[in-house]
Amino acid sequence: MNKILTLVVCLLLAQTAFAGGVDKVVCKDKTDKAGNVVKDKKGNVVQVCKTIKVHKKLEGAKPVPSK
């Protein structure tokens, strides 16, 4: 019985964990095997976009000074 209760509590706590962060779209020009930029029929540069999550960087304590 204790194992089941522990499992239920762990599952409830796991759902409340949230890392946070902001979604950001990053795009770069698409290139072919030769390294040339790929263009569509109209002459516009084709881009490959990805959505990434950016987290806030936390500042740590000052390092220990050396002697």
SEPARO-600427 format. One record per atom (N, C-alpha, C, O, CB): residue number from 1; residue in one letter; atom name; z, y, x. Coordinates in pm, 1 decimal. Glycine has a CB too. Layout:
REM SEPARO-600427
+-----+------+------+----------+----------+----------+
| pos | code | site |        w |        v |        u |
+-----+------+------+----------+----------+----------+
| NUM |    a |   CA |        Z |        Y |        X |
...
+-----+------+------+----------+----------+----------+
***
This chain:
REM SEPARO-600427
+-----+------+------+----------+----------+----------+
| pos | code | site |        w |        v |        u |
+-----+------+------+----------+----------+----------+
|   1 |    m |    N |      0.0 |   -119.1 |     82.8 |
|   1 |    m |   CA |      0.0 |      0.0 |      0.0 |
|   1 |    m |    C |      0.0 |    125.5 |     87.3 |
|   1 |    m |    O |    -68.2 |    223.0 |     56.0 |
|   1 |    m |   CB |    121.1 |     -0.2 |    -94.2 |
|   2 |    n |    N |     76.5 |    123.0 |    196.8 |
|   2 |    n |   CA |     82.3 |    239.8 |    284.5 |
|   2 |    n |    C |    -52.8 |    268.5 |    348.9 |
|   2 |    n |    O |    -89.1 |    384.4 |    369.1 |
|   2 |    n |   CB |    187.9 |    219.5 |    392.4 |
|   3 |    k |    N |   -127.6 |    162.2 |    381.4 |
|   3 |    k |   CA |   -258.9 |    180.4 |    442.9 |
|   3 |    k |    C |   -356.1 |    247.8 |    346.4 |
|   3 |    k |    O |   -435.5 |    332.7 |    386.6 |
|   3 |    k |   CB |   -315.3 |     45.6 |    488.6 |
|   4 |    i |    N |   -349.3 |    209.8 |    220.2 |
|   4 |    i |   CA |   -437.5 |    270.8 |    119.4 |
|   4 |    i |    C |   -401.2 |    417.1 |     99.9 |
|   4 |    i |    O |   -489.8 |    502.3 |     92.5 |
|   4 |    i |   CB |   -428.1 |    195.0 |    -15.3 |
|   5 |    l |    N |   -273.9 |    446.9 |     91.6 |
|   5 |    l |   CA |   -229.3 |    584.7 |     74.3 |
|   5 |    l |    C |   -268.6 |    670.1 |    194.3 |
|   5 |    l |    O |   -310.5 |    784.7 |    177.7 |
|   5 |    l |   CB |    -77.7 |    589.5 |     53.3 |
|   6 |    t |    N |   -255.6 |    615.6 |    314.5 |
|   6 |    t |   CA |   -294.3 |    686.7 |    436.1 |
|   6 |    t |    C |   -444.4 |    713.6 |    437.4 |
|   6 |    t |    O |   -487.9 |    821.9 |    476.6 |
|   6 |    t |   CB |   -253.6 |    606.4 |    560.6 |
|   7 |    l |    N |   -522.5 |    616.7 |    395.3 |
|   7 |    l |   CA |   -667.5 |    632.2 |    389.6 |
|   7 |    l |    C |   -707.4 |    741.2 |    291.2 |
|   7 |    l |    O |   -795.6 |    821.6 |    321.3 |
|   7 |    l |   CB |   -733.5 |    500.2 |    351.1 |
|   8 |    v |    N |   -644.8 |    745.5 |    175.3 |
|   8 |    v |   CA |   -675.7 |    847.7 |     74.7 |
|   8 |    v |    C |   -640.5 |    986.4 |    126.5 |
|   8 |    v |    O |   -717.5 |   1080.6 |    107.4 |
|   8 |    v |   CB |   -600.0 |    819.5 |    -56.4 |
|   9 |    v |    N |   -526.6 |   1000.4 |    191.1 |
|   9 |    v |   CA |   -484.5 |   1129.7 |    245.1 |
|   9 |    v |    C |   -580.4 |   1175.4 |    354.4 |
|   9 |    v |    O |   -614.6 |   1293.5 |    360.7 |
|   9 |    v |   CB |   -340.9 |   1121.4 |    300.2 |
|  10 |    c |    N |   -623.9 |   1084.3 |    439.8 |
|  10 |    c |   CA |   -717.9 |   1118.9 |    547.5 |
|  10 |    c |    C |   -851.6 |   1165.0 |    490.5 |
|  10 |    c |    O |   -910.9 |   1260.3 |    540.9 |
|  10 |    c |   CB |   -739.4 |    998.5 |    641.1 |
|  11 |    l |    N |   -899.1 |   1098.3 |    386.4 |
|  11 |    l |   CA |  -1025.2 |   1138.1 |    324.2 |
|  11 |    l |    C |  -1015.1 |   1276.5 |    260.2 |
|  11 |    l |    O |  -1109.6 |   1355.1 |    267.2 |
|  11 |    l |   CB |  -1066.9 |   1035.3 |    219.5 |
|  12 |    l |    N |   -902.9 |   1306.1 |    198.9 |
|  12 |    l |   CA |   -884.4 |   1438.3 |    137.5 |
|  12 |    l |    C |   -878.4 |   1548.1 |    244.0 |
|  12 |    l |    O |   -934.3 |   1656.1 |    224.8 |
|  12 |    l |   CB |   -755.8 |   1440.3 |     52.2 |
|  13 |    l |    N |   -811.7 |   1521.2 |    354.4 |
|  13 |    l |   CA |   -802.7 |   1620.5 |    461.2 |
|  13 |    l |    C |   -935.7 |   1638.5 |    532.4 |
|  13 |    l |    O |   -966.5 |   1748.6 |    578.0 |
|  13 |    l |   CB |   -695.7 |   1580.5 |    561.3 |
|  14 |    a |    N |  -1014.7 |   1533.3 |    542.9 |
|  14 |    a |   CA |  -1144.0 |   1541.8 |    611.1 |
|  14 |    a |    C |  -1240.2 |   1630.3 |    533.6 |
|  14 |    a |    O |  -1324.7 |   1696.2 |    594.2 |
|  14 |    a |   CB |  -1204.3 |   1402.1 |    629.8 |
|  15 |    q |    N |  -1229.8 |   1633.5 |    403.2 |
|  15 |    q |   CA |  -1318.6 |   1715.9 |    322.3 |
|  15 |    q |    C |  -1285.1 |   1863.1 |    333.5 |
|  15 |    q |    O |  -1372.3 |   1947.0 |    310.7 |
|  15 |    q |   CB |  -1312.3 |   1673.1 |    178.0 |
|  16 |    t |    N |  -1162.5 |   1897.4 |    367.8 |
|  16 |    t |   CA |  -1123.2 |   2037.5 |    376.2 |
|  16 |    t |    C |  -1156.3 |   2099.1 |    511.5 |
|  16 |    t |    O |  -1146.5 |   2220.8 |    527.2 |
|  16 |    t |   CB |   -975.4 |   2051.2 |    349.1 |
|  17 |    a |    N |  -1195.2 |   2018.3 |    609.3 |
|  17 |    a |   CA |  -1229.2 |   2070.1 |    741.6 |
|  17 |    a |    C |  -1360.6 |   2146.9 |    732.9 |
|  17 |    a |    O |  -1458.5 |   2097.5 |    677.0 |
|  17 |    a |   CB |  -1239.3 |   1955.0 |    846.0 |
|  18 |    f |    N |  -1362.2 |   2268.6 |    788.7 |
|  18 |    f |   CA |  -1480.9 |   2352.9 |    782.4 |
|  18 |    f |    C |  -1495.2 |   2426.7 |    914.2 |
|  18 |    f |    O |  -1403.6 |   2497.1 |    956.7 |
|  18 |    f |   CB |  -1473.1 |   2452.7 |    663.5 |
|  19 |    a |    N |  -1609.5 |   2411.0 |    978.8 |
|  19 |    a |   CA |  -1629.1 |   2469.8 |   1110.8 |
|  19 |    a |    C |  -1669.7 |   2616.1 |   1102.3 |
|  19 |    a |    O |  -1643.5 |   2692.0 |   1195.5 |
|  19 |    a |   CB |  -1733.7 |   2391.8 |   1187.5 |
|  20 |    g |    N |  -1731.9 |   2656.9 |    994.9 |
|  20 |    g |   CA |  -1776.6 |   2794.7 |    982.3 |
|  20 |    g |    C |  -1901.3 |   2819.6 |   1064.0 |
|  20 |    g |    O |  -1960.1 |   2725.9 |   1118.0 |
|  20 |    g |   CB |  -1667.1 |   2889.8 |   1024.6 |
|  21 |    g |    N |  -1941.7 |   2943.0 |   1073.6 |
|  21 |    g |   CA |  -2061.4 |   2977.2 |   1149.1 |
|  21 |    g |    C |  -2163.7 |   3043.5 |   1058.9 |
|  21 |    g |    O |  -2151.5 |   3041.7 |    936.4 |
|  21 |    g |   CB |  -2121.2 |   2852.8 |   1214.8 |
|  22 |    v |    N |  -2263.6 |   3101.3 |   1120.8 |
|  22 |    v |   CA |  -2368.4 |   3172.6 |   1048.9 |
|  22 |    v |    C |  -2501.4 |   3106.0 |   1078.7 |
|  22 |    v |    O |  -2532.3 |   3077.5 |   1194.4 |
|  22 |    v |   CB |  -2371.4 |   3323.1 |   1087.7 |
|  23 |    d |    N |  -2580.9 |   3080.9 |    974.0 |
|  23 |    d |   CA |  -2713.0 |   3023.6 |    994.7 |
|  23 |    d |    C |  -2807.8 |   3130.7 |   1045.4 |
|  23 |    d |    O |  -2808.8 |   3242.7 |    994.3 |
|  23 |    d |   CB |  -2766.6 |   2960.8 |    865.0 |
|  24 |    k |    N |  -2887.9 |   3096.2 |   1146.3 |
|  24 |    k |   CA |  -2981.0 |   3189.9 |   1206.3 |
|  24 |    k |    C |  -3115.2 |   3119.0 |   1223.6 |
|  24 |    k |    O |  -3119.1 |   3003.2 |   1265.2 |
|  24 |    k |   CB |  -2926.9 |   3244.0 |   1342.9 |
|  25 |    v |    N |  -3225.5 |   3188.0 |   1191.9 |
|  25 |    v |   CA |  -3358.2 |   3130.9 |   1207.0 |
|  25 |    v |    C |  -3414.8 |   3176.3 |   1341.0 |
|  25 |    v |    O |  -3421.0 |   3295.9 |   1369.4 |
|  25 |    v |   CB |  -3451.5 |   3172.7 |   1089.1 |
|  26 |    v |    N |  -3456.3 |   3079.3 |   1423.8 |
|  26 |    v |   CA |  -3512.2 |   3107.8 |   1554.5 |
|  26 |    v |    C |  -3656.7 |   3059.5 |   1555.0 |
|  26 |    v |    O |  -3683.5 |   2943.1 |   1525.3 |
|  26 |    v |   CB |  -3429.1 |   3040.1 |   1668.1 |
|  27 |    c |    N |  -3750.1 |   3148.7 |   1588.8 |
|  27 |    c |   CA |  -3892.1 |   3114.7 |   1590.7 |
|  27 |    c |    C |  -3948.8 |   3135.2 |   1731.2 |
|  27 |    c |    O |  -3908.8 |   3227.0 |   1802.8 |
|  27 |    c |   CB |  -3970.1 |   3200.0 |   1487.7 |
|  28 |    k |    N |  -4042.7 |   3047.9 |   1769.4 |
|  28 |    k |   CA |  -4113.7 |   3066.5 |   1895.3 |
|  28 |    k |    C |  -4259.1 |   3027.7 |   1873.5 |
|  28 |    k |    O |  -4290.5 |   2951.9 |   1781.8 |
|  28 |    k |   CB |  -4049.2 |   2982.5 |   2010.4 |
|  29 |    d |    N |  -4347.6 |   3079.4 |   1957.7 |
|  29 |    d |   CA |  -4490.2 |   3053.4 |   1944.4 |
|  29 |    d |    C |  -4520.7 |   2907.6 |   1975.6 |
|  29 |    d |    O |  -4462.8 |   2848.9 |   2067.0 |
|  29 |    d |   CB |  -4570.6 |   3145.8 |   2036.6 |
|  30 |    k |    N |  -4612.7 |   2850.0 |   1898.3 |
|  30 |    k |   CA |  -4654.1 |   2711.9 |   1919.4 |
|  30 |    k |    C |  -4759.4 |   2708.6 |   2029.3 |
|  30 |    k |    O |  -4851.2 |   2790.5 |   2030.2 |
|  30 |    k |   CB |  -4708.7 |   2648.7 |   1787.9 |
|  31 |    t |    N |  -4746.3 |   2614.0 |   2122.0 |
|  31 |    t |   CA |  -4842.3 |   2601.5 |   2231.3 |
|  31 |    t |    C |  -4902.7 |   2461.3 |   2230.4 |
|  31 |    t |    O |  -4841.4 |   2366.3 |   2181.9 |
|  31 |    t |   CB |  -4774.8 |   2631.3 |   2367.9 |
|  32 |    d |    N |  -5024.1 |   2450.0 |   2285.0 |
|  32 |    d |   CA |  -5087.5 |   2319.0 |   2296.7 |
|  32 |    d |    C |  -5048.4 |   2255.5 |   2429.7 |
|  32 |    d |    O |  -4965.7 |   2310.0 |   2502.8 |
|  32 |    d |   CB |  -5241.8 |   2330.8 |   2284.7 |
|  33 |    k |    N |  -5107.8 |   2140.2 |   2461.1 |
|  33 |    k |   CA |  -5071.4 |   2068.0 |   2583.7 |
|  33 |    k |    C |  -5104.3 |   2146.2 |   2710.0 |
|  33 |    k |    O |  -5038.5 |   2129.9 |   2812.7 |
|  33 |    k |   CB |  -5142.0 |   1934.3 |   2587.8 |
|  34 |    a |    N |  -5207.1 |   2231.7 |   2702.2 |
|  34 |    a |   CA |  -5246.3 |   2309.8 |   2819.2 |
|  34 |    a |    C |  -5158.8 |   2433.8 |   2839.3 |
|  34 |    a |    O |  -5168.5 |   2501.3 |   2941.7 |
|  34 |    a |   CB |  -5391.1 |   2351.4 |   2806.6 |
|  35 |    g |    N |  -5072.2 |   2463.5 |   2739.5 |
|  35 |    g |   CA |  -4984.5 |   2579.9 |   2750.8 |
|  35 |    g |    C |  -5040.4 |   2704.4 |   2684.4 |
|  35 |    g |    O |  -4980.7 |   2811.6 |   2694.0 |
|  35 |    g |   CB |  -4957.7 |   2609.1 |   2894.8 |
|  36 |    n |    N |  -5155.0 |   2691.8 |   2616.6 |
|  36 |    n |   CA |  -5214.6 |   2806.1 |   2548.0 |
|  36 |    n |    C |  -5152.2 |   2823.2 |   2409.4 |
|  36 |    n |    O |  -5111.6 |   2725.4 |   2346.6 |
|  36 |    n |   CB |  -5367.7 |   2788.8 |   2536.4 |
|  37 |    v |    N |  -5145.0 |   2947.2 |   2362.6 |
|  37 |    v |   CA |  -5089.0 |   2977.5 |   2232.0 |
|  37 |    v |    C |  -5187.0 |   2932.4 |   2124.1 |
|  37 |    v |    O |  -5307.1 |   2956.8 |   2135.0 |
|  37 |    v |   CB |  -5057.6 |   3128.8 |   2218.7 |
|  38 |    v |    N |  -5135.9 |   2866.4 |   2019.8 |
|  38 |    v |   CA |  -5217.9 |   2816.5 |   1909.6 |
|  38 |    v |    C |  -5231.7 |   2926.6 |   1805.1 |
|  38 |    v |    O |  -5133.3 |   2990.9 |   1768.7 |
|  38 |    v |   CB |  -5156.0 |   2687.6 |   1846.9 |
|  39 |    k |    N |  -5354.6 |   2948.3 |   1756.7 |
|  39 |    k |   CA |  -5380.9 |   3049.1 |   1653.0 |
|  39 |    k |    C |  -5443.9 |   2981.1 |   1532.3 |
|  39 |    k |    O |  -5513.5 |   2880.5 |   1546.3 |
|  39 |    k |   CB |  -5473.7 |   3162.7 |   1706.8 |
|  40 |    d |    N |  -5419.1 |   3036.9 |   1411.8 |
|  40 |    d |   CA |  -5479.8 |   2982.1 |   1291.6 |
|  40 |    d |    C |  -5619.2 |   3041.8 |   1270.1 |
|  40 |    d |    O |  -5669.7 |   3113.3 |   1356.6 |
|  40 |    d |   CB |  -5390.3 |   3008.6 |   1169.3 |
|  41 |    k |    N |  -5681.4 |   3013.2 |   1155.8 |
|  41 |    k |   CA |  -5818.1 |   3057.3 |   1129.5 |
|  41 |    k |    C |  -5831.4 |   3209.0 |   1125.5 |
|  41 |    k |    O |  -5936.7 |   3262.6 |   1160.1 |
|  41 |    k |   CB |  -5866.5 |   2999.1 |    999.3 |
|  42 |    k |    N |  -5726.5 |   3278.8 |   1083.7 |
|  42 |    k |   CA |  -5730.4 |   3425.1 |   1074.7 |
|  42 |    k |    C |  -5704.1 |   3491.5 |   1209.0 |
|  42 |    k |    O |  -5723.1 |   3612.3 |   1222.4 |
|  42 |    k |   CB |  -5628.8 |   3474.1 |    972.9 |
|  43 |    g |    N |  -5661.0 |   3415.5 |   1308.1 |
|  43 |    g |   CA |  -5632.4 |   3470.9 |   1440.0 |
|  43 |    g |    C |  -5486.4 |   3503.8 |   1462.3 |
|  43 |    g |    O |  -5450.5 |   3560.7 |   1565.4 |
|  43 |    g |   CB |  -5713.2 |   3593.1 |   1461.1 |
|  44 |    n |    N |  -5401.4 |   3468.4 |   1366.2 |
|  44 |    n |   CA |  -5258.1 |   3492.6 |   1381.8 |
|  44 |    n |    C |  -5195.4 |   3380.9 |   1465.4 |
|  44 |    n |    O |  -5240.2 |   3266.3 |   1460.9 |
|  44 |    n |   CB |  -5188.6 |   3502.7 |   1243.2 |
|  45 |    v |    N |  -5093.9 |   3414.4 |   1539.9 |
|  45 |    v |   CA |  -5024.3 |   3316.7 |   1623.4 |
|  45 |    v |    C |  -4938.7 |   3227.8 |   1533.8 |
|  45 |    v |    O |  -4864.3 |   3277.7 |   1449.4 |
|  45 |    v |   CB |  -4936.8 |   3387.2 |   1731.8 |
|  46 |    v |    N |  -4949.1 |   3095.1 |   1552.3 |
|  46 |    v |   CA |  -4868.9 |   2999.4 |   1476.3 |
|  46 |    v |    C |  -4731.5 |   2990.0 |   1541.6 |
|  46 |    v |    O |  -4720.0 |   2977.4 |   1663.5 |
|  46 |    v |   CB |  -4938.2 |   2858.8 |   1470.0 |
|  47 |    q |    N |  -4626.0 |   2996.3 |   1457.5 |
|  47 |    q |   CA |  -4490.1 |   2989.0 |   1509.7 |
|  47 |    q |    C |  -4418.0 |   2866.8 |   1455.3 |
|  47 |    q |    O |  -4443.1 |   2822.9 |   1343.0 |
|  47 |    q |   CB |  -4412.3 |   3116.1 |   1475.1 |
|  48 |    v |    N |  -4328.4 |   2812.7 |   1536.3 |
|  48 |    v |   CA |  -4242.6 |   2701.4 |   1497.2 |
|  48 |    v |    C |  -4102.9 |   2759.0 |   1479.3 |
|  48 |    v |    O |  -4047.4 |   2817.7 |   1572.2 |
|  48 |    v |   CB |  -4244.6 |   2584.0 |   1604.0 |
|  49 |    c |    N |  -4045.4 |   2742.4 |   1359.3 |
|  49 |    c |   CA |  -3914.4 |   2799.8 |   1329.7 |
|  49 |    c |    C |  -3812.5 |   2688.6 |   1304.4 |
|  49 |    c |    O |  -3844.5 |   2585.3 |   1245.6 |
|  49 |    c |   CB |  -3922.8 |   2894.2 |   1207.5 |
|  50 |    k |    N |  -3689.5 |   2711.9 |   1350.0 |
|  50 |    k |   CA |  -3578.1 |   2620.7 |   1327.5 |
|  50 |    k |    C |  -3457.9 |   2701.0 |   1280.9 |
|  50 |    k |    O |  -3440.3 |   2816.5 |   1319.6 |
|  50 |    k |   CB |  -3544.5 |   2540.0 |   1456.0 |
|  51 |    t |    N |  -3374.8 |   2638.7 |   1197.1 |
|  51 |    t |   CA |  -3251.1 |   2700.7 |   1152.6 |
|  51 |    t |    C |  -3137.4 |   2641.1 |   1234.0 |
|  51 |    t |    O |  -3119.2 |   2519.4 |   1236.8 |
|  51 |    t |   CB |  -3228.3 |   2679.9 |    999.4 |
|  52 |    i |    N |  -3060.4 |   2727.8 |   1300.6 |
|  52 |    i |   CA |  -2947.0 |   2681.9 |   1380.4 |
|  52 |    i |    C |  -2820.4 |   2749.7 |   1329.3 |
|  52 |    i |    O |  -2826.5 |   2853.6 |   1263.6 |
|  52 |    i |   CB |  -2968.9 |   2711.9 |   1532.1 |
|  53 |    k |    N |  -2707.7 |   2690.6 |   1359.8 |
|  53 |    k |   CA |  -2579.9 |   2748.0 |   1319.9 |
|  53 |    k |    C |  -2514.1 |   2809.1 |   1442.9 |
|  53 |    k |    O |  -2494.2 |   2740.9 |   1543.5 |
|  53 |    k |   CB |  -2487.6 |   2640.9 |   1254.1 |
|  54 |    v |    N |  -2480.3 |   2937.4 |   1434.8 |
|  54 |    v |   CA |  -2419.3 |   3009.8 |   1546.0 |
|  54 |    v |    C |  -2271.4 |   3029.3 |   1514.7 |
|  54 |    v |    O |  -2235.7 |   3082.6 |   1409.6 |
|  54 |    v |   CB |  -2490.3 |   3147.3 |   1570.6 |
|  55 |    h |    N |  -2185.9 |   2985.6 |   1606.7 |
|  55 |    h |   CA |  -2042.2 |   2998.4 |   1590.0 |
|  55 |    h |    C |  -1990.0 |   3116.3 |   1670.6 |
|  55 |    h |    O |  -2048.3 |   3153.9 |   1772.2 |
|  55 |    h |   CB |  -1971.2 |   2869.3 |   1631.7 |
|  56 |    k |    N |  -1881.0 |   3173.5 |   1624.8 |
|  56 |    k |   CA |  -1818.1 |   3284.3 |   1695.0 |
|  56 |    k |    C |  -1748.8 |   3231.3 |   1820.2 |
|  56 |    k |    O |  -1672.7 |   3134.8 |   1813.0 |
|  56 |    k |   CB |  -1717.2 |   3358.4 |   1602.9 |
|  57 |    k |    N |  -1774.5 |   3293.2 |   1933.4 |
|  57 |    k |   CA |  -1713.1 |   3250.4 |   2058.3 |
|  57 |    k |    C |  -1571.8 |   3306.8 |   2065.9 |
|  57 |    k |    O |  -1550.4 |   3426.9 |   2049.1 |
|  57 |    k |   CB |  -1797.5 |   3295.8 |   2180.6 |
|  58 |    l |    N |  -1477.3 |   3219.8 |   2091.0 |
|  58 |    l |   CA |  -1337.9 |   3261.4 |   2099.6 |
|  58 |    l |    C |  -1301.9 |   3292.3 |   2244.0 |
|  58 |    l |    O |  -1344.1 |   3222.4 |   2336.1 |
|  58 |    l |   CB |  -1244.7 |   3152.9 |   2042.8 |
|  59 |    e |    N |  -1224.4 |   3396.8 |   2262.4 |
|  59 |    e |   CA |  -1178.1 |   3434.8 |   2395.5 |
|  59 |    e |    C |  -1052.3 |   3356.0 |   2428.5 |
|  59 |    e |    O |   -962.5 |   3343.3 |   2345.3 |
|  59 |    e |   CB |  -1151.3 |   3587.7 |   2404.1 |
|  60 |    g |    N |  -1046.3 |   3304.0 |   2548.6 |
|  60 |    g |   CA |   -929.7 |   3227.8 |   2592.2 |
|  60 |    g |    C |   -831.1 |   3316.1 |   2666.7 |
|  60 |    g |    O |   -850.6 |   3437.1 |   2678.8 |
|  60 |    g |   CB |   -972.4 |   3111.3 |   2680.5 |
|  61 |    a |    N |   -726.6 |   3255.0 |   2715.7 |
|  61 |    a |   CA |   -626.9 |   3327.7 |   2793.2 |
|  61 |    a |    C |   -683.0 |   3358.5 |   2931.5 |
|  61 |    a |    O |   -780.4 |   3297.1 |   2975.1 |
|  61 |    a |   CB |   -495.1 |   3246.7 |   2804.2 |
|  62 |    k |    N |   -620.6 |   3454.5 |   3000.2 |
|  62 |    k |   CA |   -664.8 |   3490.0 |   3133.6 |
|  62 |    k |    C |   -639.1 |   3373.0 |   3228.7 |
|  62 |    k |    O |   -537.9 |   3304.1 |   3215.7 |
|  62 |    k |   CB |   -593.1 |   3617.9 |   3182.7 |
|  63 |    p |    N |   -729.1 |   3350.1 |   3323.7 |
|  63 |    p |   CA |   -706.6 |   3239.6 |   3418.5 |
|  63 |    p |    C |   -586.9 |   3268.5 |   3509.8 |
|  63 |    p |    O |   -547.3 |   3383.4 |   3529.0 |
|  63 |    p |   CB |   -833.2 |   3215.5 |   3503.9 |
|  64 |    v |    N |   -532.1 |   3163.2 |   3563.9 |
|  64 |    v |   CA |   -417.0 |   3175.1 |   3652.8 |
|  64 |    v |    C |   -464.6 |   3237.6 |   3784.1 |
|  64 |    v |    O |   -560.1 |   3188.1 |   3844.0 |
|  64 |    v |   CB |   -349.1 |   3035.5 |   3677.6 |
|  65 |    p |    N |   -400.1 |   3345.6 |   3830.0 |
|  65 |    p |   CA |   -443.7 |   3409.5 |   3953.7 |
|  65 |    p |    C |   -419.3 |   3318.0 |   4075.4 |
|  65 |    p |    O |   -320.4 |   3244.9 |   4081.4 |
|  65 |    p |   CB |   -370.2 |   3543.9 |   3972.3 |
|  66 |    s |    N |   -510.6 |   3324.4 |   4169.7 |
|  66 |    s |   CA |   -493.7 |   3243.5 |   4291.0 |
|  66 |    s |    C |   -403.6 |   3317.6 |   4389.5 |
|  66 |    s |    O |   -392.7 |   3440.0 |   4383.7 |
|  66 |    s |   CB |   -631.6 |   3211.5 |   4356.5 |
|  67 |    k |    N |   -339.8 |   3244.6 |   4478.6 |
|  67 |    k |   CA |   -245.1 |   3306.3 |   4573.2 |
|  67 |    k |    C |   -313.7 |   3358.9 |   4693.4 |
|  67 |    k |    O |   -248.8 |   3413.7 |   4782.4 |
|  67 |    k |   CB |   -140.0 |   3208.9 |   4615.6 |
+-----+------+------+----------+----------+----------+
***
